Amino acid sequence: FYELCNILTRYNVVRQSKNMSIKEQVLLFVHCLGHNVRFRVLAGRFYRSSETCHRYFKIVLKVVLKLYKYAIRSPDDSTHPEIMNSQRFYPYFKVNGTHVCAFIPLEIQARFHGRKGGKTQNVLAAITFDLKFTYVLAGCEGSAHDSRILNSVLSRSGGFKITEGKFYLGDAGYSVQLGIISPYRGVRYHFNEFSKEQPLENEKELFDLRHSSLKTTI
């Protein structure tokens, strides 16, 4: 919290007003996000009017969205040493989809009904071997297939880009295409499916085991 306040102060993107300090503005903002409370609840807890809470929440929200210019750096395209020095791996990125609960207006809820039940949004995320996010797309309907979302972000202007000569590991839900390496379907994949009694049987199982090992690391 203090680091966030320092960053906002350092870049002079949030200013102290006559009636509210920078720390109180940020505290109001993170409390609203962290506890998912309405402005009338904030008004009671901070002894401010609902209009005041709403106004300062929007102020902090706008500047936080602009922090990407200071916080986000383009990823290093060099191969990670742990991958480069290993005979087991070469590609070192992962692209994955995950379903996150969503609160949706009643008139469009049907589109957000996930395959496993509940109202969800399908979120696509690309992550480096060092656990750093390089791309996130949120807000897609829970009913949308992973492969359709991937094709959409690859084709849109300013969307997800794959550096030439690099590869992203994708779940089985993603289609095999240039730059995306998906596992073989219908063969054993996870480490706990192999043992001395049930060793590797073919090159497809070896590939999937390597694929699973790298994804597990990430």
C-alpha positions in Angstrom: 0.0 0.0 0.0 2.8 2.5 0.9 4.7 1.6 -2.2 1.7 2.3 -4.3 1.2 5.6 -2.6 4.9 6.4 -3.2 4.7 5.5 -6.9 1.7 7.7 -7.4 3.4 10.6 -5.6 6.7 10.1 -7.4 5.1 10.3 -10.8 2.8 13.1 -9.7 -0.3 11.4 -11.0 -2.3 11.8 -7.8 -2.4 15.0 -5.9 -3.5 15.7 -2.4 -6.6 17.8 -2.3 -7.8 20.3 0.3 -10.0 17.7 2.0 -8.4 14.3 1.3 -4.8 13.1 1.4 -3.2 10.8 -1.2 -3.1 7.9 1.3 -6.8 8.3 2.0 -7.7 8.4 -1.7 -5.7 5.2 -2.4 -7.0 3.5 0.8 -10.6 4.3 -0.4 -9.8 2.9 -3.8 -8.2 -0.4 -2.7 -10.8 -1.0 0.0 -13.5 -0.7 -2.6 -11.7 -3.2 -4.9 -10.6 -5.6 -2.2 -13.9 -5.9 -0.5 -16.3 -5.3 -3.4 -18.3 -2.8 -1.5 -20.7 -0.1 -2.8 -20.0 3.6 -2.5 -22.7 4.1 0.2 -20.8 1.5 2.3 -17.5 3.4 1.7 -19.3 6.7 2.7 -20.2 5.2 6.1 -16.7 3.8 6.7 -14.8 6.8 5.6 -17.2 9.4 6.9 -17.5 10.9 3.4 -20.4 11.5 1.1 -21.2 8.8 -1.6 -20.5 11.5 -4.3 -17.0 12.2 -2.7 -16.2 8.5 -2.6 -17.3 8.0 -6.2 -15.3 11.0 -7.4 -12.0 10.0 -5.7 -12.4 6.3 -6.7 -12.6 7.4 -10.4 -9.5 9.7 -9.9 -7.3 6.9 -8.6 -8.7 4.3 -11.0 -7.8 6.5 -14.0 -4.2 7.0 -12.8 -3.7 3.4 -11.9 -4.7 2.4 -15.4 -1.9 4.8 -16.7 0.8 3.1 -14.6 1.5 0.6 -17.3 3.8 3.1 -18.9 6.0 3.0 -15.8 5.5 -0.6 -14.6 5.4 -2.7 -17.7 8.5 -3.5 -19.7 8.8 -5.6 -22.9 10.0 -9.1 -22.1 13.5 -10.2 -22.8 13.5 -12.4 -26.0 16.7 -14.3 -25.0 16.2 -17.9 -23.9 16.1 -18.4 -20.2 19.3 -20.0 -18.8 17.4 -22.8 -17.1 15.9 -23.7 -20.5 18.9 -23.0 -22.7 21.2 -25.2 -20.6 18.7 -28.1 -20.4 18.5 -30.8 -23.0 14.9 -31.4 -21.9 13.4 -28.1 -22.9 13.7 -25.3 -25.4 10.5 -23.3 -25.6 10.0 -21.4 -22.4 6.7 -19.6 -22.4 3.2 -20.8 -21.5 -0.1 -19.5 -22.7 -3.1 -20.7 -20.6 -6.7 -20.1 -20.1 -8.5 -19.9 -16.8 -12.1 -19.3 -15.8 -12.8 -16.6 -13.3 -16.1 -15.9 -11.6 -18.0 -13.0 -13.1 -20.9 -10.8 -12.0 -22.9 -10.3 -15.2 -26.1 -8.3 -16.0 -29.1 -10.6 -16.3 -29.8 -10.0 -20.0 -26.4 -11.4 -21.1 -25.8 -14.1 -18.4 -26.4 -17.0 -20.8 -23.2 -16.2 -22.8 -21.1 -16.3 -19.6 -22.3 -19.8 -18.4 -19.1 -21.8 -18.1 -18.6 -25.4 -19.1 -18.2 -26.3 -15.4 -21.2 -24.4 -14.2 -21.6 -20.9 -12.8 -21.1 -17.5 -14.5 -17.5 -17.1 -15.5 -15.3 -15.1 -17.8 -12.6 -17.0 -19.8 -9.3 -15.3 -19.2 -6.3 -15.8 -21.5 -2.8 -15.2 -19.9 0.7 -15.6 -21.3 3.4 -16.1 -18.7 7.2 -16.3 -18.9 9.3 -18.9 -17.2 10.1 -16.3 -14.5 6.4 -16.1 -13.6 5.9 -12.7 -15.3 2.7 -12.0 -17.2 3.4 -10.7 -20.7 -0.2 -10.6 -21.9 -3.7 -10.9 -20.3 -7.1 -10.8 -22.0 -10.1 -10.7 -19.6 -13.8 -10.4 -20.2 -14.5 -13.2 -22.7 -17.7 -15.2 -22.2 -17.3 -18.4 -20.1 -18.9 -20.3 -23.0 -16.2 -19.2 -25.4 -13.7 -21.9 -26.4 -10.0 -21.4 -25.6 -9.0 -21.8 -29.3 -11.4 -19.2 -30.5 -10.1 -16.7 -28.0 -6.5 -17.4 -29.0 -7.3 -16.9 -32.7 -9.0 -13.7 -31.8 -6.1 -12.1 -29.9 -3.6 -13.3 -32.5 -5.5 -11.6 -35.3 -6.5 -8.3 -33.7 -4.5 -5.1 -34.0 -2.3 -4.6 -30.9 -3.2 -8.0 -29.7 -1.0 -11.0 -28.6 2.2 -11.3 -30.7 4.6 -14.3 -30.8 8.2 -13.5 -31.5 9.6 -15.3 -34.5 11.5 -18.3 -33.5 9.9 -18.5 -30.1 7.1 -20.9 -28.9 4.4 -20.8 -26.3 3.1 -23.9 -24.6 -0.6 -24.1 -24.7 -3.2 -26.3 -23.1 -4.9 -29.1 -25.1 -7.8 -26.6 -25.6 -5.6 -24.5 -28.0 -5.3 -25.5 -31.6 -1.8 -26.4 -33.0 -0.6 -23.5 -35.0 2.6 -21.5 -35.7 4.2 -20.5 -32.4 1.8 -22.6 -30.2 2.8 -26.0 -29.0 0.0 -28.1 -27.6 0.2 -31.6 -26.1 -0.9 -34.7 -27.9 -4.4 -35.7 -27.1 -5.4 -39.2 -26.0 -2.1 -40.1 -24.4 -0.8 -39.9 -20.9 0.3 -36.4 -19.8 0.8 -35.8 -16.1 3.8 -37.0 -14.2 1.7 -39.1 -11.7 0.4 -41.2 -14.6 3.9 -42.7 -15.1 5.7 -45.2 -12.9 8.2 -48.0 -13.0 5.3 -50.4 -13.6 3.9 -48.1 -16.4 7.0 -46.4 -18.0 7.0 -44.3 -21.2 5.9 -46.3 -24.2 6.4 -44.0 -27.2 7.6 -40.6 -28.4 4.2 -38.9 -27.9 4.1 -39.8 -24.2 7.7 -38.5 -23.9 6.7 -35.2 -25.6 3.6 -34.8 -23.4 5.7 -35.5 -20.2 8.2 -32.8 -21.2 5.4 -30.5 -22.0 3.7 -31.2 -18.6 7.0 -30.8 -16.7 7.7 -27.3 -18.1 4.1 -26.2 -17.5 4.3 -27.4 -13.9 7.5 -25.4 -13.4 5.7 -22.3 -14.6 
